[in-house]
């Protein structure tokens, strides 16, 4: 348990360091990008640990990140973050119901107890996500001045699905977030915001970290 805590804190510190170094090396990035990136790092690392405090940092990150998306005219990202903000209230309610005491005696921690999806459900949801992303991308390209409509769509629709699965405590949400994060790296690199690109690069690593941690927390399955 002690070794795992050391790794947890070290992983969080690494994510914050990446944000600070990126900000220092990229003079065109704003302090708001740095702040949003650091809040995001804290939120996703706590989520990987099954810690309900993820929502506290998540609320603050959503507000700052939405403003950055407004500046870049990423309308899909704006929409998904408004969705995040309101659904996180329900997320707090559900996670509180699934909190369980974990760890050895004297080192107990309150952590969420995840569930698992069947492969049939995963395949169906993935197919629907791809189709939905294409349709949203076409809509953004046709009816808005979105600067990167299809990339914007592929960071938006999978994130909708990932957020639902996260809130309902299904561990498979990590696969959808990994797809979102990889696409978001390209989105923000093309926008010239390297703090945001660095944030999403770290979030990719956090997805693998979170999947590993949630496997160790999983107790029961659901279809």
Backbone torsions as a table, in degrees:
resi	resn	phi	psi	omega
1	UNK	NA	-43.3	-179.5
2	UNK	-63.0	-43.0	179.0
3	UNK	-62.6	-37.7	179.1
4	UNK	-66.6	-38.3	178.4
5	UNK	-64.4	-40.1	178.1
6	UNK	-61.3	-43.6	178.4
7	UNK	-64.2	-42.1	-179.9
8	UNK	-58.4	-48.8	-179.2
9	UNK	-67.0	-38.0	179.8
10	UNK	-65.8	-40.2	179.7
11	UNK	-64.7	-42.0	176.9
12	UNK	-63.2	-44.7	179.6
13	UNK	-61.8	-37.8	177.8
14	UNK	-61.9	-44.7	179.1
15	UNK	-60.9	-42.7	178.2
16	UNK	-67.0	-39.1	178.9
17	UNK	-63.0	-40.4	178.3
18	UNK	-59.2	-41.2	179.2
19	UNK	-64.4	-45.7	-177.7
20	UNK	-65.2	-45.0	-179.5
21	UNK	-63.9	-43.4	179.2
22	UNK	-61.3	-42.9	178.9
23	UNK	-62.4	-41.1	-179.0
24	UNK	-66.7	-33.3	-176.8
25	UNK	-86.1	-17.8	-176.1
26	UNK	-116.7	89.7	-173.7
27	UNK	-64.5	-17.3	-178.6
28	UNK	-82.6	-16.0	177.1
29	UNK	-71.3	146.9	-177.4
30	UNK	-93.1	162.8	176.8
31	UNK	-63.5	-27.7	179.1
32	UNK	-68.3	-34.6	175.1
33	UNK	-63.0	-41.9	178.1
34	UNK	-63.4	-47.0	-179.5
35	UNK	-61.0	-47.5	-179.7
36	UNK	-61.9	-40.8	179.1
37	UNK	-63.4	-42.8	-179.6
38	UNK	-67.2	-41.3	176.6
39	UNK	-62.5	-39.9	179.2
40	UNK	-64.8	-40.3	178.1
41	UNK	-60.2	-47.7	179.7
42	UNK	-60.5	-42.4	-177.5
43	UNK	-64.1	-47.3	-174.6
44	UNK	-73.9	-33.4	178.3
45	UNK	-66.9	-41.9	177.1
46	UNK	-65.1	-35.3	175.2
47	UNK	-62.8	-43.0	178.5
48	UNK	-60.9	-30.8	-179.7
49	UNK	-85.0	-2.7	-177.8
50	UNK	72.0	26.4	-176.4
51	UNK	-96.6	125.5	-175.6
52	UNK	-65.9	-16.3	176.3
53	UNK	-64.2	-11.1	175.5
54	UNK	-53.3	-33.5	-176.8
55	UNK	-72.8	-31.4	178.8
56	UNK	-62.0	-47.9	178.0
57	UNK	-72.5	-30.9	180.0
58	UNK	-62.3	-41.2	178.7
59	UNK	-59.9	-46.1	-178.5
60	UNK	-67.2	-39.1	-179.7
61	UNK	-65.3	-39.8	-179.1
62	UNK	-60.6	-42.6	-178.4
63	UNK	-62.8	-48.5	-178.0
64	UNK	-68.6	-40.0	-177.7
65	UNK	-68.6	-36.7	179.4
66	UNK	-61.7	-39.1	178.2
67	UNK	-65.3	-40.6	177.7
68	UNK	-62.1	-39.8	178.2
69	UNK	-67.0	-34.8	177.5
70	UNK	-62.1	-41.2	179.0
71	UNK	-62.1	-38.4	-177.7
72	UNK	-86.4	-5.6	-176.6
73	UNK	61.0	43.5	173.2
74	UNK	-94.7	85.1	-170.1
75	UNK	-69.6	-33.2	176.1
76	UNK	-63.5	-42.4	178.8
77	UNK	-64.7	-38.4	177.2
78	UNK	-61.4	-47.1	-179.5
79	UNK	-60.7	-44.1	-177.4
80	UNK	-67.2	-32.8	-179.6
81	UNK	-76.1	-31.5	171.1
82	UNK	-63.2	-40.8	176.4
83	UNK	-61.8	-44.2	177.0
84	UNK	-55.4	-47.1	-173.4
85	UNK	-57.4	-46.9	-176.3
86	UNK	-78.2	-35.0	-179.3
87	UNK	-72.4	-22.1	179.4
88	UNK	-65.5	-26.5	175.4
89	UNK	-62.1	-44.0	177.1
90	UNK	-68.2	-34.5	178.3
91	UNK	-59.6	-41.8	177.6
92	UNK	-60.0	-42.4	-179.8
93	UNK	-62.6	-47.3	-177.5
94	UNK	-67.8	-44.5	-178.6
95	UNK	-62.3	-37.3	178.7
96	UNK	-61.5	-33.7	178.5
97	UNK	-71.8	-24.4	-176.4
98	UNK	-104.1	8.4	177.5
99	UNK	-71.5	134.5	177.9
100	UNK	-134.0	153.7	176.4
101	UNK	-78.0	124.4	-178.1
102	UNK	-120.8	154.4	173.8
103	UNK	102.8	168.9	-178.9
104	UNK	-73.7	163.9	-179.6
105	UNK	-60.4	132.4	-177.2
106	UNK	91.0	-13.7	179.3
107	UNK	-128.6	25.7	-176.3
108	UNK	-65.1	145.0	176.3
109	UNK	-136.8	150.0	174.0
110	UNK	-86.8	115.3	179.9
111	UNK	-132.5	153.1	-178.8
112	UNK	-73.1	147.8	177.7
113	UNK	-103.6	104.3	-174.7
114	UNK	-75.1	167.5	173.3
115	UNK	-121.2	170.3	-179.1
116	UNK	-123.7	145.8	174.4
117	UNK	-94.7	154.4	173.4
118	UNK	-77.2	158.6	179.2
119	UNK	-63.2	-34.0	178.8
120	UNK	-60.5	-43.8	179.5
121	UNK	-68.2	-40.1	179.9
122	UNK	-60.6	-45.1	-179.7
123	UNK	-63.6	-44.2	-179.4
124	UNK	-63.4	-44.3	-178.9
125	UNK	-67.0	-39.2	178.9
126	UNK	-63.3	-44.6	179.0
127	UNK	-61.6	-44.9	179.4
128	UNK	-63.6	-35.0	179.7
129	UNK	-66.3	-42.6	179.5
130	UNK	-64.5	-46.1	178.9
131	UNK	-61.7	-44.4	179.6
132	UNK	-62.6	-38.2	179.7
133	UNK	-64.2	-42.2	178.4
134	UNK	-63.0	-42.5	-179.3
135	UNK	-66.2	-42.9	178.7
136	UNK	-65.7	-40.2	177.6
137	UNK	-60.5	-42.7	177.4
138	UNK	-62.7	-41.7	179.6
139	UNK	-64.8	-42.6	178.2
140	UNK	-64.8	-39.5	179.5
141	UNK	-68.0	-33.9	-174.8
142	UNK	-83.8	-35.4	-167.7
143	UNK	-120.0	0.3	179.0
144	UNK	-134.1	173.5	174.5
145	UNK	-100.5	28.6	176.6
146	UNK	-52.2	131.1	-174.5
147	UNK	-77.1	-20.8	179.0
148	UNK	-144.2	70.6	-167.4
149	UNK	-60.4	-44.5	-175.3
150	UNK	-76.2	-38.9	173.8
151	UNK	-63.1	-40.2	177.5
152	UNK	-59.4	-42.4	-179.4
153	UNK	-65.6	-39.7	-178.3
154	UNK	-79.1	-4.5	167.4
155	UNK	-99.6	-10.4	-175.0
156	UNK	-96.7	-56.8	-175.4
157	UNK	-64.7	-48.4	176.8
158	UNK	-60.8	-30.1	177.9
159	UNK	-69.0	-35.8	174.4
160	UNK	-57.7	-46.4	-179.3
161	UNK	-67.3	-45.4	-179.5
162	UNK	-60.1	-38.9	-179.9
163	UNK	-66.3	-40.7	177.6
164	UNK	-61.5	-46.7	-179.5
165	UNK	-66.1	-35.6	176.7
166	UNK	-63.8	-48.9	-178.3
167	UNK	-61.5	-38.7	-179.5
168	UNK	-84.2	5.0	172.0
169	UNK	67.2	37.6	172.5
170	UNK	-95.8	127.6	-173.9
171	UNK	-67.7	-20.5	-178.9
172	UNK	-67.6	-7.5	177.6
173	UNK	-60.7	-23.1	-178.7
174	UNK	-63.9	-32.8	179.4
175	UNK	-66.7	-39.0	179.4
176	UNK	-70.3	-38.5	177.8
177	UNK	-66.1	-34.7	178.2
178	UNK	-62.5	-42.5	177.6
179	UNK	-63.4	-42.0	178.1
180	UNK	-62.3	-45.0	-175.5
181	UNK	-67.2	-40.6	178.0
182	UNK	-62.0	-43.5	179.2
183	UNK	-67.5	-36.5	-178.6
184	UNK	-67.3	-30.4	176.1
185	UNK	-58.6	-46.9	179.6
186	UNK	-64.7	-42.7	-179.2
187	UNK	-56.2	-49.6	-175.1
188	UNK	-79.9	-28.8	173.3
189	UNK	-62.8	-41.8	178.8
190	UNK	-68.4	-25.5	177.6
191	UNK	-83.9	-11.9	178.5
192	UNK	83.1	15.5	178.8
193	UNK	-104.9	99.6	-171.7
194	UNK	-80.9	-24.9	174.7
195	UNK	-63.0	-43.0	179.3
196	UNK	-68.5	-38.5	177.4
197	UNK	-63.9	-40.9	178.0
198	UNK	-65.4	-38.5	177.1
199	UNK	-57.8	-48.0	-177.3
200	UNK	-70.3	-30.1	175.1
201	UNK	-63.6	-43.0	176.9
202	UNK	-66.2	-37.8	179.4
203	UNK	-62.4	-31.5	175.4
204	UNK	-60.8	-46.3	177.3
205	UNK	-63.0	-36.6	179.9
206	UNK	-66.4	-31.0	177.3
207	UNK	-61.6	-43.2	178.6
208	UNK	-66.9	-41.6	176.2
209	UNK	-61.5	-45.4	-179.3
210	UNK	-65.8	-39.9	179.1
211	UNK	-62.3	-41.7	178.3
212	UNK	-63.5	-45.1	-179.0
213	UNK	-66.4	-41.1	-177.9
214	UNK	-69.7	-28.7	173.7
215	UNK	-62.4	-38.5	179.6
216	UNK	-73.0	-21.9	179.8
217	UNK	-89.9	-20.3	-174.0
218	UNK	-64.0	131.7	179.7
219	UNK	-116.4	-38.0	-178.4
220	UNK	-135.6	166.7	-177.6
221	UNK	-118.9	158.9	176.6
222	UNK	-147.1	152.0	179.8
223	UNK	-112.0	NA	NA
